């Protein structure tokens, strides 16, 4: 896996979930950890351990979030860009370069390098992926307690059959993204 030494890396956590904020981590590396990989390929317990170690050992890290109401106002693509810009601003320093998973993003500091599949190819993007996913999953556990009946702790916001059934039965919760078709349909069912 490629290590980035003098730049930052960023990664999104699932733009297409139908609930809660877009979450993104911005990592200034300075670490080499065994077990770093795309967050989707790391077991939950290992992600928790790695996230704590990444936060403790990275030279800097920050999260950027965009809440559901703003996602609905600006669209999911723009929300992802805003999350990246917010995470960059929260980092507290300006990196010389930014390695992005996927494609370049306007408004980020420094030179950008886009790496398709970067969360499995670049260590610092994998680290960002893990920190963002752990944060996002914790938000979903809190949402499960605040909004019982939706099963957020199990499906973590994905539009699974269980989630869609709960949405049809209970209607949208305050953390659902109203502009997403399954939520919009549950909010305004057709007769």
N, C-alpha and C positions, 0 to 999 in steps of 0.2 A: 504494500500500500504506500502511495506517495505521501511524503511528509512535507508540509509547507512551513518554512522557517521564519519568514519575515512578512507575513501578511495575515489576513483574517479569512475565515471561511464561514459560509452561512448555509443553512438548510431549513426548508419548510417542513412543517408537519401537516400533512394531509389537507390540502385546500378543499377537497371534495366532501369532507364530512359535513353533515347537515346541522351540526350544533356547535355552539360556543366559538371562541375567538380563533382567528388565524394565529398560530404561534410559531415563532422563528427564533433560532439561537444564532448568535454571532460569536465566534470563538477566535481569540488571538492565541495561536498555539504556543508551543514551548513544552510539549509533552509527547511522550511516546508511551502508549499503554497497550498492553497485551489484551486482546479481545475486542478492540475497536472494529466496528463493522457498521453497515447500514442498520439503523435502529430496528427495522422490521425483521432482521435476521438474528437479533440478540434477545435471549429470554428476558422476561420482565425483571427477575431478580438481579440478573447480571447488568441490565440497563441501569437499575437503581444504584448499584455499586459503582459502575463506571461513571454515571452522571455526577455522583458525589466526588469521585476522584478527579474528574475533569474540572469541575468547579473549583476544587481546591488547588489544582496544579497548573491550570491554564494561566498564561500571563494576564489575560483579561477575558471576560465573557459577558454577554448581555442578552436579554430576551426582548423581543418586540411582539406586541400583540395588537390585534384589531378586533374589536368586539362585534357581535352579530349585527347590531343596529347600523354600525358604520359599514360593515360588509354589504348589507342590504342597500345602503345609500350609494356606495361607490363601485360596486361589483367585486367579485372575488379576485380577479386579476389585479386590479388596482389595490385591493386590500393587501395582497401579498407583497406588492411593492412598498406600501406604507409600513408594513411590519418590518421589512428589511431596513428601511430608512430609520425607523424608530430604534431598532436594535443597534444600528450603526451609531446613532446619536448617543445612545445610552452606554456605549462601550467606553467612553471617556477619553479616547485618543483616536488619532486619525492613522489608519494603516496605510502602508505604501501600496499594498495590493489587496484585492479581495478575490477569493476563489469562490465561485458561485456554483451550486448544484443546478445544472440545467442551462439557463441562459442568462445573459447580462441583464442588469436592472438599472434603469436610469436613476440618477440622484444619489448614488453611493459614492463614498470617498475613494480615492486612489484608483489605480489601474485595475481592471477586472479581467479575470480569466474564467470563462464558463466551461464547466466539465460535465458533460452528459453522463449520468450514472455516477456522479461524484461521491455520493454517500457510500459507495462500495469501493471507490478507487482512491480517495484522498482522505488521509487520517483526520485532518481537522474538520472536513465536512462530515465525516462519520461522527466525530465528537459533537459537532453542532446538532446533528440529527438525534443523537442520544439525549442530549440536554433538553432539546425542544420536546421530544416525545415524552420524556419523564415528566416534564412540567405539564404538558397537555393532558397526560393520563391522570395526573393528580387533580387537575381541574375537573375532569370527568368523574372522578371519585367523589369530589365535593358536590358536583351537580347531582350525582346519584342520591346523596343524602338530602339535598335541598329540594329535589323534585322526584320523589319516589314514584315508582310505577313505570318509568321509561326504560329501565335497565341500563343506564349509562355506564355503570361499572363493568358490564359485560361487553357491550358493543362499542364502547368509547366514542360514540357519535356517528359511527358508520351507519348507512341506511340498510341495515340487516332486516330480514323479515320480522324479527322480534321488535325492532325499533319502529318499523313502519306500522305494525299492528298497534303498538302503544300510542303512536302518534294519531292514528285513526280513532282510537278509543278515548284518548285524553285531550287531543288537540295539541297545538304547539305550546311548549314551555317558554319562559322568558329567554332561554339560551338558544332556541332554535333560530336558524337563519331563514327569515320569512321569504326571501327572494329565491330560495331553492325549491324546485318543483314539488318534491314530496311534502314539504312543509306548507307551501302555498296551497296545495290541494287539500291538506288536512285543515287548514285555517278557513278555507272557503269550499266545502265539499259541494259537488254537483248533485242536484236533486235527482 
